[in-house]
Amino acid sequence: MKSRMGLIFFVILLGAFSLQRLSGQATNPSYLAEMPTVDRVLQAMQAGDPDETAARQMGALVQLKTMIEDISGPRQFQRNGLTPDENKYRQSYYTAYYQITQLKPQYKSYVAMRGYDVDPKFRNELIQKLFPPAFTAEYPKLMAQAKGQNQALHTQAEQIRAQEAAKQQAEAQKAYNKLQADYDSGKIRGPQTPEQKALNRCVTAGRPPASCAGNSLLGGFTQLLSQVLPSVAGKQRPPGPTMAGVFQGAGNWRIDFITDGVLVNCSDLSPNQQGYTVKFENGKTLIVIDTTPKPLILTLTANGNLVGPGPIVIDGVVPGGYSRGISNATQQDAFGNKYDANGNKATETAGYVTFSHKRTTCAAQNLTSKGAGTGIETMEFNVLKMAVGADSGPPIPPGLRMDGTYAAKTGLSIEFYPESVIVGCGEPARAYPYQVVANGSQSAIKVEDPTHPLLLNLKSDGTLDPGAGTYLVHGRRIIGQTDDGDFKFSPLEATCSLGVLTPGAAPGSAPVPSTVTASSAPGGSSATVNSATTGATVAATGDAVLSVASGFPLQPGVANPFAGHTFVLLRENFDSILTKSGFPIPAGVQPFKAMILGCSQHSPDCPKAVAAINAQTVAGSKLDALGKATLPGVPPGSYYLMGSAAPGGQPFLWNVKIDLKAGANSITLDQRNATPLK
């Protein structure tokens, strides 16, 4: 083994010979003459342990290579941007690093460097040990110069981006002007699709328009997560009681309730999605989370905390490895520089963590929502709202909430959302805050209508009982737009008899209510709301209409795997949008899965990607129980249909270019136009 180590060390020295010869010559840039030789680096990084020696040597070589790239500023991203001397030094350091990785199999992993390759303190140690004193003073100046050049390039890019954004805004305004003209001319009398109808109802009811658009287009984000990452898939929640908010406590406990489940982590475990149910037993509210080997049972206390027994054994996940690569390299020059298909220098993507299963014993639970921060789903929706320039709207109260739609035979309907509930009577609808409260031995939902408070008792069969009597819904309808682009409303009221509300029934599907009153007068009690924040799905903005249908055969007794899945039309290819947003895509990982992986791990790049995709979305729709949908009309042209589903348990992604002509268009989703998600 000693002879092998000596031989490889000798080869490394031979590989560095050209660098040693350069050290006494004039270099371009001149600071390169101060760079240490490979021989000196290897000698200075010696440690008592062979693995520690290798870690320090590899980390030092990578740091030195990176220093050259950092000092070069924006030139490093240009083809042939580095000088021949810079390339020679970089190549010498990289060659020595590569040869060390061949000594042992484990040295090929970035983990073997023990963080020395990215540790700023270690870089300072290298400057002190390997460079003359003059370089210590010169180095900050070189970095400041490079930073200034990078900032100038960034400013230029931001100016170009701002010009493009202004162009897109002008196009959007043109579309909204057409929408206004259609309203004024009577071409659009109401929603054109079920999705448009639901969005129109949401806006006229008074929910924040950006929240309505979020539910229409991006509400399926967690669903996409579960399709691509079965290990974190939650169960589909039925209508009824649910939970909201983030709760945390001692023992590294954190519980983050999301649409389709709850993210659970404790001790050294990472967040892992589970299903859960809410139960009311013996005057207590229990949250039963589907952990293994045993369910985690938490009690919701009167002060809003979650408490549970302990210690408890939890099956979860922990980081199991690290993967890193080049995202878009297709060619390489003699010095090891990699370029994409357009000849631009390929950038090294940020790494991502892989996970493995682990069983851990966690402490007893006493969790509070106070100071627990924002949950991942709230963060996603807030990013969406910021992307369309909207306010975040009212906060979602942590604790018990309701989910689902309910309707009575009388025309009365209820739609629950995290921050509000929409009470409808046929077409008229209105949103109000609500609370889940105790009503004797039962639980009830208190609808905070200031003119007619409603108390909906939750029955054991899952229905809601509002009692007897009638209820007047103070709704609105859209009658046009203001000069500022805001929708104008006029009152639309209806009275329904109260009746038992059945879960799962669709609002508006019941018979016509008993009394309806409307006013088309634009003045008086009319109101306005910003129409831009509702996106392109409020009403048709063009005459090219796309019908989507599943081409997979249905299995008897099995729900259609496409039902409820959102498909959207994008102006650009999804992969291109993600790349332009700056989202890191590891080598060998599909872009869509890379995004889902990154977002599930709370990557700071996730909000940028969500905003970029939303900005390029022109229409969207959820597929119905038969796996079909008709998207809102758009201008004729080329688009990309994007969405995912898992027929037969195999996740597929559709990212299909489609040319839409004026009138009716159709596409069948099958394996021929899909990409399997591995």
N, C-alpha and C positions, 0 to 999 in steps of 0.2 A: 504493500500500500504506500509506503514511503517513497519507493521509486516512482510509482504512478503520480503521486502528488508532486514530486520533484520535476518529472517530465512535463506535466501540465503547467507548472509554474514557469518552466523554461520556455514553453510555447507562448505563454502570456507575455513574457519578456520580449520574445522575438516579435510578437504582434505589436508591441509598443515601440519597436526600434525606430520606426519612422518618426514617431512623436518625440523621442529623445533627440533625434538629429535636428528637429525643428526648434527645440527650446533655445538654442543659441543663435538663431537667425531672426531677422526682422519678420514680423507677422502682420497679418491683416485680419481683424483689427489688432492694434499693437498690444492690447492687454493680454492676448493669448500667450505672449512670451513669458508671462508670469504663471501660467497654468502648470500644475505639477505633472511630472511624467507618471506613467502607469506604474513603473518600478517603485517610485517614491510612495505612491498611494498604497500599494500592496504592503510595503514595509511598515508604513506608519499605522496601518489599520490592524496590525497583528494583536491578537488577544490570547489569553490562556486556553480557551476552548476553541477547537477547530470550527464548530458551527458558528460561534460568535465571531470568529475571524472572518469567515465567509460572509456573514451578514453585514459586517462593517465594511468589508471590501466592496461587496456588490452595492451596498447603499451609497458608499462614497463615489463609486464610478457613475452610478445613475445620477447622483446629485451634481457632479461635475458636468456631465452631459447636459443636464437640465439647465445649469447655470449659463452655459453657452447659448442655449436656446432662449432663455429668459432675457439675457442681455441683448440679443439680436432684435428684440421687439417684434414688430409686425413682419419683419423680413422672414421669420421662421415659417409663416403661413403662405409664403409665395414660392412658387417653383423657381429653383435656382436663386433663391433669395439670400442664402448663406454663402459666404466666401469660401474658396477652396480650403483655406486654412481652418476655418470653423468646421467644415465638414471632416477634415482629417483628424482634428482633435476629438470631435464627437465620435467618429468611427473608431478611433483607438480606444476610447473609454468603453464604448459599447462592445467592441470585440473582446476586451478583457473581461467585462461583465459576463458576456455570453459563455466564455470558456470556463469561468467559475461555475456557472449553472450546470455544466456537464460533469462536475466532480461527483455529485450525488443526485439521485432522482428528486429528492425533496428540495434541492436548490432551484429547481425549475419553477417553483411556485413563488409568487410575490410575497407570500407570507414568510418565506425564508429570510427576507431582508429585515424582518422584525421592526419595520417602520422606519428604518434609517434612511430609506430613499425619499421620504417626505417630511422628515423631522427638521423643523427650522433650527432647533438648537444644535442638531448634529451638523447642519450646514455651517453654522457659526464656528463650531469646533474645527471643521475642515479648513475654513479660512484662516483661523489662528495657527493651525499646525502646518498647513501645506503651502501657504502663500507668504511672500515677503511683506513686511509691515506697510509698505507703500500701497499695496493692493487693498489692504484693509480699509484705507481711507478712500481709495478710488472706487471700490465696489458699490457703495451706496449711490455714488454719482452715476455710475453706469446703469444701475437699476432705475434710478429716477429718470434718466434720459429715455430708457426703454418704455417706462410707464407713460411718459409724456407722449411718445410716439403711438403707443397703443391707444391712449385716450383720444388722440387726434383722429385715429382711424375709426374708433368707436363713435365719436361725434359725427363724423362723415356718414357712417352707416345709419345712425339715428336720424340724420336729416333725410336720407333717402327713404328710410322707413316711414318717417312722418309724412313725406310727400305721397307715398303709396297709401298710407292710411287716409289722407285727405281725399285721394282719388276714390277709395272705396266708400268713404263717407258720402261723397257726392253721388256715387252710384246708388247707395242705399236711400239717400234722400229722393232721388229720382223714382225709386220703386215705391216709396211711401207717398210721393205725390200722385203716382198712378193709382195707388190704393184709395187716396182721398177722392180722386176724380171718379173712380168706380163707385164709391159710396154716394157721391153727390149726384151722379147720373142714374143711380138705381141699379147698376149692373150687379152690385153685391148687396143682397138683401139679408144675408146671414151667413153662418159658417158653411163651408163647402164640403168638409169631411168631418168624421167624428172627432178627430184631433183638433181641428179648428173650432168645432163647436165647444169642446171642453175648454180650450184656451180662451175663447170669447166669454164663456160663462165665468171662468176664473177671474178675468179682468173686470168684467162688469160687476162681479160680486164684491170687488174692492180689495182682493189680495194684491200684494205688490206685484206689478207686471213682470219684473225680473224673476220673481219666484214662480210665476205661472210659466214663463219660458223655460225656466230650469226644470220644472216638472215635466214639461212637454218633450224637451230634447235631451237633458242630461240627468234626469231622474234615474235612469237605468245604469248609472256608473257602477254602483255596487253589484248590480246584476252582472255586468260585464266582468267584474272581478271574479265572481263565483264561477262564470263560464270558463274562464281561462285558468283559474287557480282552484281546482276542485278541493284541494286540501284546506282552503279557507272558506268553502262555500257554506252559506247559511241556508236554513229552510225557508221556503216561501211562507210568508206570514199571512194567516187568515184575517179577516176584519175583526176588530176587537181591541182590547187594551194593549198598549205597548209602552215602551220606555224611551226617554230621550235624555241626552246629556252625557257628560263625562264624569265619572266618579273615581277618586283615587285615595290611597291611604298607605299606611306603613307596610313594609314588606314588598315595596315596589309594585303594589296592586294598582291596576288601572283598568277600568271598565268603560268602554266607549260604545254607546248604543247607536246603531246605524239602521238604515231602512230594512235590510233583510237579515238582521241578526245583531250580534254584539262582538266587539273586539276585546279579548281577554288576555291580560298578561300579568304575571306576578313573579317574584323572585328574579331568576335570571332568564325567564322565558320572554320571547318576543310576542307582539300582538298576534293573536290567532282568532279567526272568526268562528263563532259558534251560533247555533240557533238558541232560542229561549222562549218561554211562555210566562204569562202573568196569571197568577191564581189568587183568588180571594177565599181564604179558609179561616174560620173561627175568628172573624174580625181582624185578620191580618192580611197584608198584601205580600205575596211571595213571588220572587223572581227566580224561576228555575232555568238555569243555563245548562245546555246539553254537553257539559264536559265529560271526559272519561278519566279514570275508570268509573267514577260516580258523578252524578249531576251536582253542580254547585247551586245550593239553595240559599238565596239571600232574602232577608226581610227588609221591606221598606218601612222605616220608622216614621213617627209623627213629625220629626224635624227634617225629614227628607234624606236621611242617611241610609246606606245599605250596610247591613250587618250580617255576619254569618259565622259558622263554627270554624275551628281550626285547631291544629294544623290540618290541611287537606292536601291530598295527592292530586296533581293536575297533569294530564298529558298535553304537551304543547310543542312548540318549535323553538329552536335556538339557531343562531348563525352557525353554519357548518363548513363554510368555505368562502372563497373570494374569487371572482372571475373578472378578468379585465382584458380588453382587446382593442383593436382598431376597427372603427365602425364602417368606414367606407373606402378602404384602400383597395386599389385594383392593380397597382404597378409599383415597382421599386427600382431605384437607381443603384449605381455601384457603391454608393456610400451608405446604403441602408435607408435612405429617405423614401417614404411611401407617399403615393399620390392617388387621388380619386380618378374617376373616368374622365373628368374634365381637365386634368392636369394640375389641379390645385393640391396643395399639401394636405394629406389626410391628418385629421386631428385624433389624438388619443382620447377615447371616451372614458368617462368616469366609470369606475368599477361598480359592481353590485354584489351583494351578499347572497349566497345560497343558504338554504335552511335545511335542518334535519330534525327529526322528532326526538323529544326528550321528556322523561317523566320526572317531575320535581315536586317536592313537598313545600307548600306555601303556607304562610301564617294565616291566622284568623282575620276576618274582614271587618273593618269599621271604616267605610268609605264615604267621602263627602264630595259634593259637587263644587264646593266653595274653593276657588283658586285652582280648579282642575284644568283650566284652559279650554281651548276650542277643539271639538271633535273633527275627525277627518272629513266627514260628510258635510258638516257646516262650513268647513274651510273651502270645500269644492264649490258649494253653492255661492259663497261669498265671492270667490274668484270669478264665477260666471257673472254675478251681478256687477262686479267692478268692470268686467270686460265690456258690458253693454252700457256702462256709465250710470248704473242705477244705485239707489240706496240699498243698504243691507236689509232694511225692513225691521219689524219687531223681533226681538230675540226669542228663541225657543226656550220655554221654561223647562228646566231639568225635572225629571220625575215621570209620573204617570201621564201618558197621552193616549190618544185613540188613533186607529188606522182603519181605512176602508170606507166604502160607500154603503149607505142604507137608504131604503125607500119604502113608502107606504102606498097602499092602493088608492089613497085619497089624493095623491099627487105630491105629498110632502116628501122631501128628500134631504139627506144629510151627507156631506163629504168632509171627512176629517183630514187635516194637514197638521204638521208639527206645531205651527204657530197659531192656527185658527181653524174654525169649522165653517163650512158654507151651508147655510140653510136655504133650501129652494122650494118653490111651489110652481111646478111646471117650469117655464122659462125663467121667470124672475128668481134671483138668488142674491144672498147677502152673506158676507163673511163677518164673523165675530170671534173675539177671544173666547176661550173655554177653559174649564177646570174639570178634572176628575175628582169627585168628592165622595165621602161616605154619606149614605142616606139610610139611617137605621142599620139593618143587617145587610143592606145591599150597597152596591156602588152605583154611582150616577154621574152623568155628565151635565155640568151647569153651563148653559150657553148664555153668555153675558150680553144679551140684547137689552139695551137700556130701556126700550119701550115695552118689551114683553119677554122677560127672562124665561127661558125654557129649562126644565129639569127632565133629563132623559134617563130613566131607570134602566140599568143593564140587567136583563133577565138571565136566568140560568141557561136558556136555550140560545143565547147570543143575540136576541132581538133587543131593540130599544123601545121603551114604553113612555111616550110623552104625556100620557093621561088623556082626558077628554077636552073638547072645546074646539076652537078654531085658531088659526095663526095667520097673521098678515105679514107677508114678506115685502120689504121695501127694496125692490130691485131697481135696475137701470138697464137702458139699452144704448148702444152707440148710435149717434146720429150724425157724426162727422168729425172734423178735425179743426183745430185752431190754426192760426198763422204760425205758431211756434211748434206745430207738429204734435200737439196733444189731442187725445180723443175727447170729444164732447159727448155728454150723456144727457138723457132725459129720463124722468122717473118711469118705472114699469113695476106696478104692484099687483099682487095676487093674494087671495085668501084661500087657504086649504083647511079642511077639517083635520084635526090631529088623529093619528092612527098608529098602530104598531109598525115600527120600521124594521124591515128584514135585511140582514146583512147580505152584501154582494149584489143587490139590485142596483141597476144603473140609474142615475138621476136623469129626469126628463123622459123616462120610458113609461111613466105612469099616465093615467088619463088626465085630460085637461082639468085644471083646478076650477073651483066653483066660481070665483070672481076674479077678473083681471081688469086693471085700470092702467092706462098708459097716457103719456103726454109727449107729443113730438115738438113742443115749443122749445126752441134753443135757449131761451132765457130762463129767468126765475130760478128753479131748483136744479138746473143742469149743472154738470161738473166736468172736470177735465182730468186726464191722466196721461203721462208721457207714453206715446205709442211706440217710440223707437225701442224701448226696453223689452217689448214683447217679441221681438225677432220677426222673422219672415213668415211665421206660421199663423199669424192672426187672421189673415185672409189671403186668397190667391194673389200672387204678384205677377203672374204670367199665364199663358194659355197652353203651356206644355205640361200635361198631367201624366204622372207615372203610377201605374198599378203594379204592386209587388205581390208575388204569391210563392209559397213553398212548393218545391217540386219533389219533396221527399214523401214516400208513402206513409200513411198513418198506421200505427199499430192499434189493434182493437183494445179499447179500454184504457188507452194511454193518451194523456193530454198532448195536444200539438206542441212540439218542442219550440216552435216559433212564436207561439201565442204570448203576447205581452212584451216581445223583444223590440227594441227601438232600432229603426234603420233611418239613416240620414243621407241627404244629398250634399256632397262637398264640392266646392269649386275646384279643388286640387286633389291629387292623390294623397291619401292619408299619410303614407310614408314620407312624402315630400313636405307636408305640413309639419310633421313631427320633427324632421331634420332641421327645417328652417327655424323652428322655435328654439333650437339649441338643446333639445332633450337628448341626453346621452344614450346611444344605442350600442350595447356591447356586441362585439363580433360574434356572429353565429346565432344571434337572438332576433326573432322576428320583431319589427318595430312596435306592432300593436302589443305584443306580450311584454316587450321591454317597458312600455309605458305603464301597463297594468302592474308589472312587478315593482317599478319605481314608485308608483303612487301608493301601492299597498304598504310600502316601507317608508311612507311620509317623505319622499324625496322632495327637496325644495324646487326641483325642476318641474314637478307635477302641475302646480298652478299655471305656469307659463304654457305648458302643453295644452291644458284644458282650455285656456283662454284662446290659444291659437286655433284649435279645432272649432271652438264655438264661433270664432270670427269668420271661418270659412264655411260654416253650415248655412245653407239657404232654405232647407225644408227638412222636415222629419215627421215620422209617424210610428206609432206602435202597431204591430200586427195583431189582428183579432184572433178569436179562438180557432178560426180555420186557417190561420197562418197567412192572412191576406191583409192588404192595406192599400189605400189610394193616397198618395202624397199630395200636398197642396200644389197648385199650379205655379210654375216658374217660367222665366223666359226661355225660349228654345236655345239649345246649345249643348256643349259637352260638360258632363258632370261625372262624379264618382259616387256610386252607391256603396255605403259602408255600414256594416253591422255584423253581429255574430249570433250564433245559436249552436246548440249541441244536439242535433238529431242522432238518435241511437247512442247517446252518451259521448260522441266524439265532437269536441268543439271545432267549429269552422269559422273562418273570417271571410266576409265578402268585402272586397275593395275593388269594385268593378267599374271600369269606365263605360259610360253609356251616353249616347248621343240622342238627345230628346228633340223631337220635332213638334211643331204646333199641333195641338189636339191630343188624342189618346196615345199613350205609350205603355208598354208592359215588359216585365222581366220575370223569369222564373228562377228561383234560388235553388241550385242543386250543386252536386259535387264538381260539375264541369267548370263552374265559374267561382268556386270557393277555394280557399287555402286552408288546409288542416293546421290547427294550432297544436304544436308539439310541446 
